[in-house]
């Protein structure tokens, strides 16, 4: 039989009821509008099957029998009195033990599910994980009624601080405990809300405290588990996160129901610390069955199972399914199917109890006149009947799963439609946060190995696995010839060529874009990378190809710079004709068009870096002598300040704009208190070294001096930076620095006139 039949047998031969995931499907939670319509249609096509086989007692023997017995008040009274006389009537301890068996097997099912197919299996390595505990809970549990209590418990344990999960194997343990908590709590809530048995309701309500306490203890334990857990294992879960943790809680010592629950669960879980053992070997053992050793005991257990089924049915009926094509409709159908799955396993347990009555308590069956008449009239043998019941339940189970099996998780997304609105892809594709791969402290997201990352109006994308994300209609796996043709037809020009692939450039609304295609061994598109901040040699030549003509940039940048110099220069000595400024040509972003550095010769004038783009000069002012840069990285730094107030600003040059990527500042808390030359500067706090105590801030967040240096060097390697006046010598005759490409007024004019587009 299929896996569900094995699950049915577990339920039947033990006291456990395996409640399924709160989401009816283990697939992605995102669906397109057309897929939501398909899901609704699938549900409608199977709704009559569920109503007939799960929600009606006509085809469920134990349920119909209990309803008929309950209608006969005199007979019910006699059975209950008889049960009490032979001490087979449930008390608080018995209810707690029965529920303990059900929830213990539920936990076993969750552990097995995570072992076989985890939410985190698709992650390549630990670098992909940036979730914290609360994010995992919200991702897994969604909009169920228990998410509020989960968030409260997580906030309590971690005191509201972010708890980064650094290993996908550790993340699986969080997945297990949150899923287990959600399922057990929803199960108990259904009993508390809809059960007709006041004693059972009371015990279920008390056990919700056990569920809360167990989650707290599990979170505390997980916080201490080593990050070096090599692989998720059921054995590790039971040894470290099992129900025995409840013994450490106050509620275990103060609430009898919780104690009964925990003690029974510990006995059960001692028999299966391995998921395979629990779900294969113990199918045949039957030694977890609680109280099925005589007719009256089976009757009382069937009575409890029937009451729970009534409660689950009412819970299902209380779910309102909106008649619209939205995520709310899918959520409602998920919740409704959750109760259907619970009914399936509940019915399997109930029918098994009927089977045991017929097989082992033949002498007692005469007491249940309806049951005797039912089987004498249908002409079926007990085993044949039981197999047919399980077959129907399996059919329902498969139908529920198939409701959510749509062909695609996502509609096709044409990425060229989102070059100006790339941030919308996050919500559109239900992308998850990941560690940055291009820009530190950026917004970075991923789904199905399609990545988008952005910061300060620049972005990068790469597609390494999402075939539904197309580039001008080309999907991963299509031929490189088709991909290249699609690009050229849409105005892209070749930038570089290699054996493994090509790169291209284009201008869209005067903004430059870059894309790189990689081929597999069969000549098909393996992956691609795209950004709106191209850099490297030959950009200007590629731009020339884009416009179809040799632009005037070769000369226009020269005249623009010369005009700026003439307009902004200051004559220092009219007789000698000397000027105050110092100049240098350099190529910051590798596009072939040089940038112009200027030092205006005074603190007030400071430094400036000029760039030429689309016929205009853009300028970035900086502190005097503050400019330094990293060759080939398209990064430069403005370093400046005085009188105990200093700063660092890291820039890049993108599409004709100087973009501030990061900033930091440091200094005395109130430098205005410093009175230089005064005998008493006691208003300022000084360190042991006699220097003022500085406070450091990176991106407006206070950090230590060590942390400041670390964060600065994460985004800008100060060891690699080039200082404009590095290796230059001061010429006393000229009254300025010379060498290292530094020019005076006349020299920079000559340099500009003689320089072609840089290669």
HUPE-V976272 format. One record per pair of residues at least 12 apart in sequence whose ideal C-beta (glycine too) atoms are under 8 Angstrom apart, sorted by the first residue. I is the first residue (numbers start at 1). J is the second residue. Records with the same first field share a line. If there is no record, write none. Layout:
I->J / J
//
This chain:
1->390 / 394
2->394 / 398
4->393 / 394 / 397 / 398
5->390 / 394
6->279 / 280 / 283
7->109 / 279 / 345
8->344 / 345 / 348 / 390 / 393 / 394
9->283
10->105 / 278 / 279 / 282 / 283
11->105 / 345 / 348 / 349 / 352
12->348 / 349 / 351 / 352 / 355
13->282 / 283 / 284 / 285 / 286 / 288 / 289 / 352
14->101 / 105 / 282 / 286 / 288 / 289
15->98 / 101 / 102 / 105 / 288 / 289 / 290 / 291 / 292 / 301 / 349
16->101 / 102 / 104 / 105 / 106 / 108 / 288
17->102 / 105 / 106 / 342 / 345 / 346 / 349
18->105 / 106 / 108 / 109 / 345
19->106 / 109 / 183 / 184 / 186 / 187 / 338 / 341 / 342 / 345
20->109 / 183 / 338 / 341 / 342 / 345
21->110 / 113 / 179 / 183 / 338
22->141 / 142 / 144 / 179 / 182 / 183 / 186 / 334 / 335 / 338
23->142 / 334 / 338
24->333 / 334 / 337 / 338 / 340 / 341 / 400 / 401 / 403 / 404
25->334 / 401 / 403 / 404 / 405
26->113 / 117
27->404 / 405 / 409
28->409 / 430
29->142 / 430
30->409 / 410 / 429 / 430
31->327 / 330 / 406 / 409
32->408 / 410 / 411
33->325
34->411
35->406 / 408 / 409 / 411
36->325 / 326 / 327 / 329 / 330
37->325
38->406
39->329 / 330 / 333 / 403 / 404 / 406
40->325 / 329 / 333
42->402 / 403 / 404
43->333 / 337 / 403
46->399 / 400 / 402 / 403
49->395 / 396 / 399
50->340 / 396 / 399 / 400
53->392 / 393 / 395 / 396
54->340 / 343 / 344 / 347 / 396
55->313 / 316 / 343
59->389 / 392
60->347 / 350 / 351 / 389
61->350 / 351 / 354 / 371 / 374 / 385 / 389
62->302 / 305 / 306 / 347 / 350 / 351 / 353 / 354
63->306 / 309 / 347 / 350
64->370 / 374
65->302 / 354 / 368 / 370 / 371 / 374
66->302 / 303 / 306
67->306
68->370
69->368 / 370
79->296 / 299 / 367
82->296
83->296 / 297 / 299 / 300
86->296
88->291 / 294 / 296 / 297 / 300
89->300
90->199 / 200 / 300 / 304
91->199
92->199 / 202 / 203 / 256 / 257 / 260
93->256 / 260
94->291
95->199 / 200 / 203 / 204 / 257 / 304
96->203 / 207 / 256 / 257 / 258 / 260 / 261 / 264
97->260 / 261 / 264 / 290
98->290 / 291 / 301 / 304
99->188 / 203 / 204 / 207 / 261
100->260 / 261 / 262 / 264 / 265 / 268
101->264 / 265 / 268 / 288 / 290
102->187
103->184 / 187 / 207 / 261 / 265
104->243 / 264 / 265 / 268 / 269
105->268 / 278 / 288
106->180 / 183 / 184 / 187
107->180 / 184 / 243 / 269
108->269 / 272 / 275 / 278 / 279
109->279
110->176 / 179 / 180 / 183
111->176 / 234 / 237 / 238 / 275 / 278
112->234 / 275 / 278 / 279
113->179
114->172 / 175 / 176 / 179 / 232
115->232 / 233 / 234 / 275
118->172 / 175 / 232
119->139 / 140 / 171 / 172 / 175
120->168 / 171 / 172 / 175
122->448
123->168
125->168
126->166 / 167 / 168
127->434 / 435
128->168 / 434 / 435 / 446
129->165 / 166 / 167 / 168 / 171 / 434 / 435
130->164 / 433 / 434 / 435
131->164 / 165 / 171 / 432 / 433
132->162 / 163 / 164 / 165
133->154 / 158 / 163 / 165 / 174 / 219 / 222
134->151 / 154 / 155 / 163
135->433
136->165 / 171 / 174 / 175 / 178
137->150 / 151 / 154 / 174 / 178
138->151
139->432
140->175 / 178 / 179 / 182
141->178 / 179 / 182
142->331
143->331
144->182 / 186 / 335
145->186 / 189
146->181 / 182 / 185 / 186 / 189
149->185 / 212
150->178 / 181 / 182 / 215
153->212 / 215 / 216 / 219
154->219
156->216
157->216 / 219 / 220 / 223
158->219 / 223
163->223
166->227
167->227 / 228 / 229
169->229 / 230 / 231 / 232
170->222 / 225 / 227 / 229
172->232
173->222 / 225 / 229 / 232 / 236 / 237 / 241
174->222
176->237 / 241
177->215 / 218 / 219 / 222 / 241
178->215
181->211 / 214 / 215
184->211
185->208 / 211
186->338
187->342
188->204 / 205 / 207 / 208 / 211
189->208
190->308 / 311 / 312 / 315 / 339 / 342
191->204 / 308 / 311
192->204 / 205 / 208
193->311 / 314 / 315
194->310 / 311 / 312 / 314 / 315
195->307 / 308 / 310 / 311
196->307 / 310 / 311
197->304 / 307
200->304 / 307
203->257
206->255 / 257 / 258
207->257 / 258 / 261
209->251 / 255 / 258
210->246 / 251 / 252 / 255 / 257 / 258 / 261 / 262
213->246 / 249 / 250 / 251 / 252 / 258
214->243 / 245 / 246 / 249
216->249
217->245 / 246 / 248 / 249
218->241 / 245
221->240 / 241 / 245
222->241
225->240
234->273 / 274 / 275 / 276 / 278
235->273 / 274
238->269 / 272 / 273
239->273
242->266 / 269
243->262 / 265 / 266 / 269
244->262 / 266 / 269
246->258 / 261 / 262
247->262
264->290
268->288
271->287 / 288
292->353 / 356
294->361 / 364
295->357 / 361 / 364 / 367
298->353 / 356 / 357 / 361
301->353
302->350 / 353 / 354
305->346 / 349 / 350 / 353
306->350
308->346
309->343 / 346 / 347 / 350
312->339 / 342 / 343 / 346
313->339 / 343
315->339
316->336 / 339 / 340 / 343
319->332 / 335 / 336 / 339
320->332
321->333 / 336
333->403
334->404
337->400 / 403
340->396 / 400
341->397 / 400
344->393 / 396 / 397
347->389 / 393
348->389 / 390 / 393
351->386 / 389 / 390
352->386
354->371 / 386
355->382 / 383 / 385 / 386
357->371
358->371 / 375 / 382
359->382
408->468
409->468
410->429 / 448 / 466 / 468
411->468
412->468 / 469 / 470
413->425 / 428 / 429 / 468 / 469 / 470
414->470 / 471 / 472 / 473
415->461 / 463 / 469 / 470 / 471 / 530
416->471 / 472 / 490
419->508 / 513 / 532
420->509
422->452 / 454 / 459 / 461
423->443 / 452 / 454
425->445 / 452
426->443 / 445 / 452
429->447 / 450 / 469
430->447
431->445 / 446 / 447 / 450 / 452
432->445 / 446 / 447
433->445
434->446 / 451
436->453
437->451 / 453 / 462
438->453 / 460
439->453 / 454 / 455 / 458 / 460 / 661
440->662 / 714 / 715
441->455 / 662 / 699 / 715
442->454 / 455
443->455
447->466
448->465 / 466 / 468
449->463 / 464 / 465 / 466
450->462 / 463 / 464 / 465 / 466 / 469
451->463 / 464
455->661
456->659 / 660 / 661
457->654 / 657 / 659
458->531 / 532 / 533 / 652 / 654 / 659
459->531 / 532
460->529 / 530 / 531 / 533
461->529 / 530 / 531
462->527 / 528 / 529 / 530
463->476 / 527 / 528
464->527
465->527
471->483 / 486 / 487 / 515 / 528 / 530
472->486 / 487 / 489 / 490
473->486
474->486 / 525
475->525
476->525 / 526 / 527 / 528
477->524 / 525
478->524 / 525
479->523 / 524 / 525
480->501 / 517 / 519 / 523 / 524 / 525
481->523
482->525
483->517 / 525 / 528
484->502 / 517
487->504 / 506 / 515 / 517
488->504
490->506
491->506 / 507 / 508 / 546
492->504 / 505 / 506 / 515
493->505 / 506 / 542 / 545 / 546
494->542 / 545
495->514 / 534 / 538 / 539 / 542
496->538
500->518 / 519
501->516 / 517 / 518 / 519
502->516 / 517
503->515 / 516 / 517
504->516 / 517
505->534 / 539 / 542 / 543 / 546
506->546
507->543 / 546
510->614
511->532 / 655
512->532 / 534 / 539 / 543 / 655
513->530 / 531 / 532 / 534
514->530 / 531 / 532 / 533 / 534
515->528 / 529 / 530
516->528 / 529 / 530
532->654 / 655
533->634 / 652 / 654 / 655
534->591
535->589 / 590 / 591 / 634
536->590 / 591
537->590 / 592 / 759
538->592 / 759
539->589 / 590 / 591 / 592 / 593
540->553 / 591 / 592 / 593 / 757
541->592 / 757
553->593 / 612 / 757
554->756 / 757
556->612 / 615
557->593 / 594 / 612
558->752 / 753 / 755
560->612 / 615 / 616 / 617
561->596 / 610 / 612 / 617 / 752
562->749 / 752 / 753
564->596 / 610 / 617
565->581 / 583 / 598 / 745 / 748 / 749
568->581 / 598 / 600
569->581 / 745
570->600 / 601 / 605
572->601
578->735 / 744 / 745
579->744 / 745
580->600 / 601 / 602 / 605
581->598 / 599 / 600 / 601 / 744 / 745
582->598 / 599 / 601 / 736 / 737 / 742 / 743 / 744
583->596 / 597 / 598 / 599 / 742 / 743 / 744 / 745 / 747 / 748 / 751
584->596 / 597 / 724 / 740 / 741 / 742 / 743 / 748
585->597 / 741 / 743 / 748 / 751 / 752 / 755
586->629 / 741
587->758
588->609 / 611 / 629 / 634 / 636 / 653
589->634 / 652 / 653 / 654
590->632 / 634
592->757 / 758 / 759
593->611 / 612 / 613 / 757 / 758
594->755 / 758
595->609 / 610 / 611 / 653
596->609 / 610 / 611 / 748
597->609 / 610 / 627 / 724
598->610
599->624 / 625 / 627 / 724
600->624
602->624
603->624
605->624
606->621 / 622 / 623 / 624 / 626 / 640
607->621 / 622 / 623 / 624 / 625 / 626 / 627 / 638
608->620 / 621 / 622
609->622 / 627 / 636 / 658
611->653 / 656 / 658
613->655 / 656
614->656
616->656
618->656 / 657 / 658
620->638 / 651 / 658
622->638 / 640 / 649
623->638 / 639 / 640 / 641
624->640
625->724 / 725
626->638 / 639 / 640
627->724
628->721 / 722 / 723 / 724
629->721 / 722
630->716 / 717 / 720 / 721 / 722
631->720 / 722
633->720
634->652 / 653 / 654
635->650 / 651 / 652 / 661 / 716
636->650 / 651 / 652
637->649 / 650 / 651 / 716 / 718 / 721
638->651
641->665 / 667
643->671 / 674
644->667 / 668 / 671 / 674 / 692 / 694
645->665 / 667 / 668 / 671
646->665 / 666 / 667
647->663 / 664 / 665 / 666
648->662 / 663 / 664 / 665 / 712 / 716
649->662 / 663
650->662 / 663 / 712 / 715 / 716
661->715
662->698 / 699 / 711 / 712 / 715 / 716
663->698 / 699
664->696 / 697 / 698 / 699 / 708 / 711 / 712
665->696 / 697
666->694 / 695 / 696 / 697 / 705 / 708
667->694 / 695
668->684 / 685 / 692 / 693 / 694 / 695
669->685 / 693 / 695
670->684
671->692
674->692
696->708
698->711 / 712
699->711
724->740 / 742
725->737 / 740 / 742
726->740
727->739 / 740
728->740 / 742
//
